[in-house]
């Protein structure tokens, strides 16, 4: 029976993030840094999975992210790099500081 107890799954919250959750995640990462996402989700008090925390931080909350429309220069670079590299969105996004691979792919 002890083995069954130790293997119980934690119920993680799903769906849209609330501003309070964003604040908790941001404060935790500012204090402790990125990485070990499963640990972050447990220690920060969030009832979110590690992957969910990582994606929220990387795609929405990082301070260096650019929000809004792509500039003409960014658009041109995406088109040229896609012709050169194909659909290697992470590599292309690496050439566009502040833009995520998902944002570049969805352009």
Buried (B, 14 or more C-beta within 10 A) or exposed (E): EEEEEEEEEEEBEEEEBEEEBBEBBBEBBEEEEEEEBEEBBBEBEBBBBBEBBBBBBBEEBBEEBBEEEBEEEBEEBBEEBBEEEEEBBEBBBEBBEEBBBBBBBEB
